[in-house]
C-alpha cells in the first residue's frame, strides 16, 4: 500500500541535508560545497519530473509548481556551477 508518512520522512531527511549543505556553502563559500549544491539542484530536476509523471492526485497548481521548480532548479544549478568554477579558479590562481 501507500506509505505517505514514510515518503514524507524520507523527503524531509533529504531536504534537511540539502538545506544544511546550502547553509554551509553560504557561510563558507568553498567551491566544492557550492558545486555540491549545484549538483543537488540538478538532481531535483528528474526527481520532480518523475513525481509529476507518476503522482495520482496532483492538482493543477501542484503540477505548475513542479514545472516551475524544474526550471528554477536548472537555472540555479547552472548559476551555482559557474560560481563554483570561478571560486575554484580564484583559489588556485
C-alpha positions as CSV (number, residue, x, y, z in Angstrom):
1,X,0.0,0.0,0.0
2,X,0.9,3.7,0.0
3,X,3.2,4.9,2.7
4,X,2.8,8.6,2.7
5,X,4.4,9.1,6.1
6,X,7.5,7.1,5.1
7,X,7.8,9.1,1.9
8,X,7.5,12.3,3.9
9,X,10.1,11.2,6.4
10,X,12.5,10.3,3.5
11,X,11.9,13.5,1.7
12,X,12.3,15.6,4.9
13,X,15.7,13.9,5.6
14,X,17.0,14.6,2.1
15,X,15.8,18.3,2.2
16,X,17.4,18.7,5.7
17,X,20.7,17.6,4.3
18,X,20.2,19.8,1.2
19,X,19.4,22.8,3.4
20,X,22.4,22.3,5.7
21,X,24.7,22.0,2.7
22,X,23.3,25.2,1.2
23,X,23.8,27.0,4.5
24,X,27.4,25.8,4.8
25,X,28.0,26.9,1.2
26,X,26.6,30.3,2.0
27,X,28.7,30.7,5.1
28,X,32.0,29.3,3.9
29,X,31.9,29.8,0.1
30,X,34.1,26.8,-0.7
31,X,34.0,26.0,-4.4
32,X,33.5,22.3,-3.8
33,X,30.5,22.8,-1.5
34,X,28.9,25.3,-3.9
35,X,29.4,22.7,-6.7
36,X,27.7,20.1,-4.5
37,X,24.7,22.4,-4.0
38,X,24.6,22.8,-7.8
39,X,24.5,19.0,-8.2
40,X,21.7,18.8,-5.6
41,X,19.7,21.3,-7.8
42,X,20.4,19.2,-10.9
43,X,19.3,16.0,-9.1
44,X,16.0,17.6,-8.3
45,X,15.1,18.1,-11.9
46,X,14.5,14.5,-12.9
47,X,13.1,13.8,-9.4
48,X,10.4,16.4,-9.8
49,X,9.6,15.3,-13.4
50,X,9.2,11.6,-12.2
51,X,6.9,12.8,-9.5
52,X,4.9,14.9,-11.9
53,X,4.5,11.9,-14.3
54,X,3.7,9.4,-11.6
55,X,1.6,11.3,-9.0
56,X,-2.0,10.1,-9.0
57,X,-3.6,13.0,-7.1
58,X,-1.8,16.2,-8.1
59,X,-3.7,19.4,-8.6
60,X,-3.1,21.8,-11.5
61,X,-1.4,24.2,-9.1
62,X,0.8,21.4,-7.8
63,X,1.7,20.5,-11.4
64,X,2.5,24.1,-12.2
65,X,4.7,24.4,-9.1
66,X,6.7,21.3,-10.0
67,X,7.2,22.5,-13.6
68,X,8.3,25.9,-12.3
69,X,10.6,24.2,-9.8
70,X,12.2,22.2,-12.6
71,X,13.2,25.4,-14.5
72,X,14.2,27.2,-11.3
73,X,16.5,24.3,-10.3
74,X,18.0,24.2,-13.7
75,X,18.8,27.9,-13.7
76,X,20.0,27.8,-10.1
77,X,22.2,24.8,-10.8
78,X,23.9,26.3,-13.8
79,X,24.4,29.6,-11.9
80,X,25.9,27.8,-8.8
81,X,28.1,25.6,-11.0
82,X,29.5,28.7,-12.7
83,X,30.1,30.4,-9.3
84,X,31.8,27.3,-8.0
85,X,34.1,27.2,-11.1
86,X,35.0,30.9,-10.6
87,X,35.7,30.4,-6.9
88,X,37.9,27.4,-7.7
89,X,39.8,29.4,-10.3
90,X,40.3,32.3,-7.9
91,X,41.5,29.9,-5.2
92,X,44.1,28.2,-7.4
93,X,45.5,31.3,-9.0
